[in-house]
Amino acid sequence: MWTALAEAGVGASLQHYNPVVDEAVRREWGIAGNWQLRAQMPFGSNEAAIGEKSYMEDEARFKVFA
C-alpha cells in the first residue's frame, strides 16, 4: 500500500489511536459500538520533499525490568 501511494505521489501517515477518543469518534461519525477503532490513515498530496526519518537509540526507547 505504501509503495502504491508513493508511486502515485500521495503521502500518508498511519496514526494509532488511544482509546480515550473512541466514544467521541463513534458519536461524531455514527460508528457502531461493536467496532473497535485501531488507527486512521490521513492522506493527500506531498507539498514538500519528504525528509529523512530519525530514530531513537533502542536503549532510549525500550526499558526492561526483571
C-alpha positions as CSV (number, residue, x, y, z in Angstrom):
1,M,0.0,0.0,0.0
2,W,2.8,2.4,0.9
3,T,4.6,1.8,-2.4
4,A,1.4,2.3,-4.4
5,L,0.6,5.6,-2.7
6,A,4.2,6.8,-3.0
7,E,4.3,6.0,-6.8
8,A,1.0,8.0,-7.2
9,G,2.6,11.0,-5.4
10,V,0.4,10.6,-2.4
11,G,1.6,11.0,1.2
12,A,0.1,9.1,4.1
13,S,0.5,8.7,7.8
14,L,-0.7,5.7,9.8
15,Q,-1.8,7.0,13.2
16,H,-2.8,4.6,16.0
17,Y,-5.4,5.7,18.5
18,N,-5.6,5.9,22.2
19,P,-9.0,4.5,23.4
20,V,-9.7,7.9,25.1
21,V,-11.2,9.2,21.8
22,D,-13.3,6.1,20.9
23,E,-16.7,7.4,22.2
24,A,-16.3,10.9,20.7
25,V,-15.4,9.3,17.3
26,R,-18.4,7.0,17.5
27,R,-20.8,9.9,18.2
28,E,-19.3,12.2,15.5
29,W,-19.4,9.6,12.6
30,G,-22.1,7.3,13.8
31,I,-19.8,4.2,14.2
32,A,-21.4,1.1,15.7
33,G,-20.4,0.4,19.3
34,N,-19.2,-3.1,18.5
35,W,-16.5,-1.7,16.2
36,Q,-13.0,-1.1,17.6
37,L,-11.1,1.9,16.5
38,R,-7.4,1.0,15.9
39,A,-5.9,3.6,13.6
40,Q,-6.5,6.1,10.9
41,M,-4.6,6.9,7.7
42,P,-4.9,10.5,6.6
43,F,-3.5,11.0,3.1
44,G,-3.0,13.7,0.5
45,S,-0.6,15.4,-1.9
46,N,3.1,15.8,-0.9
47,E,3.5,19.6,-0.7
48,A,7.2,19.4,0.1
49,A,10.1,17.0,-0.1
50,I,9.9,14.2,2.4
51,G,12.8,14.4,4.9
52,E,14.9,11.6,6.3
53,K,13.3,10.0,9.4
54,S,15.4,9.8,12.5
55,Y,15.2,7.1,15.1
56,M,15.9,7.0,18.8
57,E,18.5,4.5,20.0
58,D,17.0,1.2,21.3
59,E,18.4,1.9,24.7
60,A,16.4,5.1,25.0
61,R,13.2,3.6,23.6
62,F,13.0,0.3,25.5
63,K,13.2,-0.5,29.1
64,V,13.5,-4.0,30.6
65,F,12.7,-4.6,34.2
66,A,13.5,-8.0,35.6
